[in-house]
């Protein structure tokens, strides 16, 4: 059977599962089943992906699939693996992949013990909803690990999406995931905090959001081109201590809850810049 025609079952179709499923369907892969604990969730995912048959989580029809993609939450992976393993005593020749960035493929051990090849692929990308995921998953970077047969399938999918696959050591995945966590939700949180302070200064959110978007996008471009220290700007990078004192004084008056965050970020900036602030400043 050709790789593209091997039937795929997507289990637990959340944001990643729906987005990746839709992209695989667009590239000619055969999504046969979409399985969820609630059929309503499976039906919704099928409508979004444009292919597949919604089935119950415990349906024996799942045995028809040769490739399984589990896109549940991290905490659900172990029970889902045990549940799937109970559907058949023989998983020889089947591939089971999950999309968690923090949990290694070994969480699928119940399936491996019954003959399956197991692995994981995780997109280093933000997916706030399925539609955004369809846009963002094209051409993105994917961490791959697991058995060779499972990795071959994962790399085939990534290549079809014009992405970049890279190996990740299973024992280090939690660090890899922590690195992603430090960037994506942190940037969103910092931008939201910045908007609140801009509003205190008299700038409307209507202006602040696109303004920050352009500002941060340019900063990201500088980081990619010049690296961390080369892209770092601002008073901490140049040792302009009076400005930092004025910042702190204004924040204490207008936004005191932001002061601890500001201090900690300035400390990190100073380490990156290789500078020391006057004693007691931060």
C-alpha angles and dihedrals in degrees: 000000000000116000093243092053098049105116115249127203119201112207120200100007106209126149095303094041094051094045095046091042092053092049092049090050090051089053093053101260117146111245100186104171138018111200127194138156088247119046090212089063091048092049092049091051092048091052091051095046095043094224143061137060119267112235138172118265092248098043115138087214086081088077088077092069122089098192125047124195113193112198100168126127116287093253092054096054098086096048091043090052091051091047094050092046089057091059093070137013092212120056095161114145094017127119123215121188132174130198102220117131096200104040123069124230090255088083084079092061095124088064094044090053087058094052106273124136108233134200146139138234122191127186115225089217142101117254111181091167138356095263092052088046092058088056098040100044094062109099095357130135121266130198110219131192140148140068118354095247091050092047091052090057092046093049090048090056093046091050090051089055091048089244134142119249121202131177121251125194109241093224091054099048094103090058090048089052092047089055090055091047092052091057114035108039089030092058090048091049092047092048091050090050089048091053090053091053092044089054089053087054091053102262114132121232088238088065098031099058099055090036092055091043092058093041094052093042090056090047091053090051090052091050092052092048102038107020128234103304093037092053096043114111136163137073096307091054093050098037096245096159098171090061091052090050090052091048091053093047092051093046092050089056101040109020111015093166088066095056098085090048092048092050094050093047092050090052090053091047091052091052090051092047093046092237137130123217122220112277113278096012097109 
